[in-house]
Amino acid sequence: VSDLRPSALPGSLDVSRSMFDLRSPPHRFMKRYDSVSSVPSSTSSRKDSQGSNRSLDTITLSGDERDFGRLNVKLCYVSSVEQIWITVLHCKDLTWPSSCGENPRICVKGILTLPKPVHFKSSAKEGCNDIEFMETFVFAIKLQSLQAVRLVFKIQTQTPRKKTIGECSLALRELSSQESNHWLDISPPSK
């Protein structure tokens, strides 16, 4: 843990007033984990300096976390026909438990978290360092409905058995007709 007192950061803007001021333990929004394999999960969210909500479990702590890989997706909203286009492109540097075998079949399951959730799933591919999906999913949904929801991706093994090995998500409040490209960090699945 870095010392955030002003004396530790000469010339910095008063960092100690940030929401992550560590000078006054116990800090009620943070938990300590001594085991490297423990992954803290918190549903608390606070506003950051730009005013956007940010869940505390998305903050990266140096050294303790394992890299689970990244998912590349593209999004586009075609307002003339009220359709969202979701393209699942690549999964890079994916890791999976040894219990899944050396090259399990991997697919990406997507969920639009509407009141009545919309589910879709890519075809299963052989697990490797760079899995190419290149699959597009199109749904007719009004833009106002989408801007309040998240797009959740679950990375799943299909063989030897179905298991979620990682997940990531994306808010849809800035959808537009201009196609946007996103690289999402994959996290361990939530319990």
N, C-alpha and C positions, 0 to 999 in steps of 0.2 A: 504494500500500500504506500503510495507516495504521500509525502508530507505536503499538504496544500497551504501551509501557513505562508504569509507574504514573505517572510525572511527566506523561505526555501525557493521562492521564485522572484528574484530581484527584477524590478521594472515591470512586473505583470500587473494587469488590472486586477482589482481586488477579487481574486479567485476564491478567497475564503468565504465570501458571501454566497457562493453557489449552493444549489440544493444538495450537493454532495460534500458538504463541509464535514470532514472526518475528525475535527479536533474535539468534538464533544460526544464521546461514546457514552452509553450505548446508542448506536444510530438505529432508530426504530424501523427503518425501511431496508436494512441490510442484514443478512444472516451470514455467519461465518461457517465455512465448510473446510474441514481439515483434509478430507479425502479428495483426491484429484478426480475420482469418478463421480462424486456427488455433483449434481447440477441444480443450483438453486432455481426455483421457479416462483414467480410472484405475479399476482394479477394487479398489483398496485400500478397506477400510472400517474405521472405528474406532468405538468407543462414544462417544456424546456424553454430556453431563451428565445426561440423563434415562435413560441406559443403553440407548438404542436404536441399532442399527447405522445408520450413515449413510454412504453412498458419497461419497468426496471430490468426485466430479464433479457432485454435486448442490448444491455450495456456490456461491452466486452471487457473482461478482466484479464489482464495480460498473464500469460504463462499457464493458466490452469485449464483452459478449454482445449478440446480436441477439434480439429477441423473435420467437419462432416461432409464437406463438398459444397458446390453451388449449382443452382438451377437457373438456366437462361430461358426467359419467356418474353414474348412480344404481345402487346395489347393494342387494340384499336376499337373505337366506337364509331359505327356508321350511322349517323343520326337520321339520314333520309329514310332508312328502313328500320331504325331502332334496334340495331344488332351490335352485340359485343363479339369481337373476334379475339380468341385467345390461342396463341401459338406456342406450344411447348417445343423448344428447340434442342437444348443440350442439358446434360447433367455431367458436371466435371468434378474430378477428384472425390468422388463419392466413396465413403467407407461404410462397411456393413459388418455386423457381428460374425465371428468365425462360425457360429452355429448355423449360419445361412449357406455355408459351403463356399467354394472358391469362386464360382461364377454363377450366382443365382440369377434367375430371370427377374428383371426389375421393370416396374411400371410407375407412372405418375398419376395419382388420383387427384382431381381438382374439385373444389367445393366453393360455390358462390354462396355466402352466408346470408341469403335472403330469408324472410320468415318461413318460406317453404324452400329449403336449400336445393340448389341445382348441383347435381353430381355429374362428373364425366371422368373418363379414364383413358390413358394412352394404351397402346399395345405394349406387350412385355418384350423387353430386349435383354440380351445377355449382358450381365454386369461386367463393366470394365472401367478404365480411367476416364473415358470420354464417351458417354452414351448419347447417341444422336437419335432424337425422336422425330422432329420435324412434322408435328401433327397439329392441325388447326381445328378448333372447336368454335362453333357459331351458335349464339343464343339470342332470341328476340326478347329483349327486356328494356323497359324504359330507363333512360339515363338517370332520372331522379331516384329510381329504386336502387340503382347500382352505386350511386355516390355515397351511400351510407353503409355499405357493406365491405367485407374483405373477401379476397380471393385466397383460399387456403390450398396449399399443395401438400399432399402426403406421398412420400417416396416409399413404395412398397415392394417387398419381394413376393414373387408368385410361387417360386420353388425354393427349397423343398416344401415350404408351407407359406401361406399368406401372412405377412408380418409388416407392420409399419416401422421403417428403420430411420426415418427422418421426416421433418416437415418445415415449411416456410410459408409466409403469407405476405400479402400486399394489399394496402388500402386502395380503393378504386375512386377516391374523390377527385382525381385529376384526369379522368378519362377524356380523350378527345379523338377527333378524326385523324390526327397525326399519330402514326404508329409509334409506340414507345417501347424501348428495349430495356429489360430489367435483368440484373444478375442478383439472385436472392441467396443469402447464406442459409444453408440447411442446418437446422438444429436437431438435437435428439427429440424423439416424439414426446409430447406432454403425456403425463400419466392420466 
